[in-house]
């Protein structure tokens, strides 16, 4: 695999890498796959799509790996998918959630996570249930956040919320005072942001400085990281975050949220292994869990097919209905995810608490 270990996606890519490493470790502890132990080869793409494509070209044509795992992020995965399709190399995509990637007639890429369009669904569902009426939406003007925003607009309309402001900002922006000033003038009940880590921090800080007080503030990628709270402190309190998975789903408690053990089998063991193998790291994030699950799904397909042949693996995955430590996996004939569901958490007293569904 190529994974972002430096650059703008560095922290998230490293989390995904830990998921791959745990999955490979667990598979080898059980004897490997097809009677062979597994070796994981990983290079840093520095969060650059062009670099990632070059790495996969080398892995496939020079090193001649038997299988690949996906990179981090939608834009990098989209670029790499052109190459893996050309070589008919199957790729289970851990992190790419942009619908368009899976609607281009590609045959060998399969989506693990819920689509980007669903990332703010919990925020909007809760707002609608509480009788809130208006929403403003901000998004980074790149593939993944743009898809989140488009999905949020459509869902808001269906749930009876009026979209009073929608605005894009350039990648790398960290000055949001003017944008938030325009949002404040519309006085929305809800503010939703399709973000990564740095812009999530900047939006939260500027909203605080401007004394903005929407009834709900929800953001996306990066809000789930412990560093988000470490950087913002009490200013992070009550902010909502869309998430594909949380450590809380690995705990079975009296009066728990849902039948967790059935929906997230192996999640507790996954979290315990992460704490044991990576004691210096924070608890796993959804990026770690989706990396672990993507590897699990690929290895399970290889076992069921009894082969590394891409056509046989494709047939198996298209029929596969599987619950993993990350949740449900089921794709349609385009490889598009239709089984996995999002959750929504809120920062409360310095902890993430799942509040939806």
Buried (B, 14 or more C-beta within 10 A) or exposed (E): BBBBBBBBBBBBBBBBBBBBBBBBBBBBEEEBBBEEEBEBEBBBBBBBBEBBBBBBBBBBEEEEBEBBBBBBBBBBBBBBBEBBBEBEBBBBBBBBBBBBBBEEEBBBBBBBBBBBBBBBBBBBBBBBEEEBEBBBBBBBBBBBBBBBBBBBBEBBEEBEBEBBBBBBBEEEBEEBEEBBEEBBEBEBBBBBBBBBBBBBBBBBBBBBEBEBEBEBBBBBBBBBBBEBBEBBEEBBEEBBBBBBBBBBBBBEEEEEBEEBBEBBBBBBEBBEBBBEEBEEBBBBBBBBBBBBBBBBBBBBBBEBBEBBEBEBBBBBBBEBEBBBBBBBBBBEEBBBBEBBBBBBBBBEEEEBEBBBE
